[in-house]
Amino acid sequence: MLVILQGRLLSTRLPCKGFLPFFQQTVWERMCDIAADLKFDKDIVFASGDNPANLVAKKMITDKGVNFFIGDENNVFQRFYDVVKSYNHEYFLRLTCDNYLIQPDLIEALFKEVLRTKSDYGYIAPLSHFSGEIISSRMFLDRASKSLPSEQAREHVTWDIRNDRSLKSVILPDDFMSVDHINGVTLDTAQDFVFMKELESRFPGLEKIRCLDELRKISLLRSE
């Protein structure tokens, strides 16, 4: 499996969010640890944009044993295409680095189902912040060679794939493994950062990379 971590320093709504702290490490360091914890053979690549500011993160990422790749800053689809074509893996996993509570257990279960069904694409509905997307490398590269991606796909990579009903896809339910995948947790705004620090205070078990049991308690905080 090729694991691609997607992140750039100067995001519009919350710049430098990858350097924000969560349990004594930055969010991007945690994301590297999440990828490394996955229990299958893998290459891990952090795919960032070609704005020189992103190079600030290079040492932090490579110190984690993760390859650092610079590609198109604004065309994320092209950035992924350039990474995928450079490796020889049947599938790749897309992880967005603002989803700091992604769970390896969920990804491993999803991958198992993708392999069992020999699918081209798999995710947990609606598009879970606690998992990632698994995509057939051959399908992805073939599509890219035959047609240009839509404007939405240039930013979100899998937009066209997710809306192509002709593909064989695995879509696991929004309560998969008793997790609330509808109300996810991400880091995109200053309010999200405040919520992240509240989670850190209220749920110390979230410090662990594999923290499904603690994750299931977050809905209680939101209901208060």
Salt bridges, closest charged atoms under 4 A:
ASP33 OD1 - LYS64 NZ 2.96
ASP37 OD2 - ARG210 NE 2.58
ASP43 OD2 - HIS89 NE2 2.64
ASP63 OD2 - LYS59 NZ 2.74
GLU73 OE2 - ARG8 NH1 3.08
ASP82 OD1 - LYS85 NZ 3.71
ASP98 OD2 - LYS17 NZ 3.40
ASP105 OD1 - ARG210 NH1 2.79
GLU108 OE2 - ARG210 NH2 2.63
GLU113 OE2 - ARG116 NH2 2.51
GLU133 OE1 - ARG94 NH1 2.72
GLU133 OE2 - ARG162 NH1 3.30
GLU151 OE1 - ARG154 NE 3.74
GLU155 OE1 - HIS156 NE2 3.78
ASP164 OD2 - ARG143 NH1 2.50
ASP188 OD2 - ARG13 NH2 2.54
ASP188 OD1 - LYS17 NZ 3.25
GLU200 OE1 - LYS197 NZ 2.87
ASP213 OD1 - ARG216 NH1 2.70
GLU214 OE1 - LYS217 NZ 3.05
GLU224 OE2 - ARG202 NH2 2.84
